[in-house]
Amino acid sequence: MYEAVGDEMKGTVDGVDGEGKPIHSEWTGKFDGKDYPVTGDPTSDTRAIKQTDDHHLEITGKKGGKVTTTGHVVVSTDGKSRTLTLSGTDAKGKKFKNTYVYDKE
């Protein structure tokens, strides 16, 4: 979920990991490509999001200053869904590539 917090955006992720354990992470920052702190994500301690146009975002996650995840977000033209393609290395060192589709509630 994304929500406006002053002149920044807050992203909150709630879900379940591959072992069935609940996960919760939060990021607050701007879509300016700069690193902002992340909490609750075992793969990154900072995240940078850059808006490249009205419908596309580029995401870079880092752990200890090293890039661990990269991704691309496409927001549909009607704004009702978005698709995230994310790849990188998980907290156990295993490579992954996932695609997530989100519908607006």
N, C-alpha and C positions, 0 to 999 in steps of 0.2 A: 504494500500500500504506500502511495506517496501522498504527502500533504504539505501545504505551505506552512512555514514557520518563519514569520517575518519575511526577509528577502531571500531565505534559503528554502530548500526542500528537505523533508524528512522521509526517508525510506525505511519501512519496517517490514521484515520478513518473518513470518511464523509458519512453521510446518513440521515435518517429521523427516529425520535423516534415514539413511539406508538400513539402519539397525532398529528402526521404529521409535527412536528417542526424539522427544520434542526439541525443536530448534527455534531460536529467536535471535535476530540480529537487527541492529539499527545503524543508520548512517544519516547524518545531517550535513548538508553542504550546498554548493551551487553547481550548476551544470557548466562549469568553466574550465574543466580539465585539470584542476588542482587537486592534490591529495587532501582528503578529510578523514578524520578518524572513524573507524567502524568498531562496534562492540558486538560480541557474540558470534563472530564468524571465525571458525578455526583456520580458514585459509587466508585470511587477510586482516591486517590491522589498520589499513587505510584503503580508501577507494576514491578514484577520480572518475567523474562522469563529464563528458563533453557533448553538448548538443551540437550536431553538425548541420542540421536543418530542422524544419518544423516537425519532421516525422522520424528522425534518426538520432540515436545517442550511442556514443562509444564509451565503454567501461573498462577500467583497469584496476585490478585489486593487487595490493602489495602486502607482503609479510616481511618485516625487518628490512624494508627498502627494496626487496626483490619482487619483481612481477611474478605473481602466482596465478592470476586469472585475467583473461581478456574477454570482452563480449561486445555484442552489437544488439541494440534494441530498435525495433521498427514499430512505430505506433500507427495503427490503421488511420486512413484518411477521415473516417467518421469519429475517431477517438474512442471507440468502444472496446478495442482490444489492442494488445501489444504482444510482440514476440521477442523473446530474449534468446540469443544463441550465445552460450558461455562455454569457454574451454580453459583448461589449465591443469593444475596439479592439486589434488586434495590434501588434507592434513596428514594423510598417511603416505604421501609421495606418489600416489597413483594418478596417472593422467586421465582426464575425462573430457568429454564434449557433450553438452546437453542443450536441448531446446525446450523452452518453457513458453506456453501460450496463456496469457491472462485476459480475462474478460472483465469489463467494468461492471460493478454492481449497481 
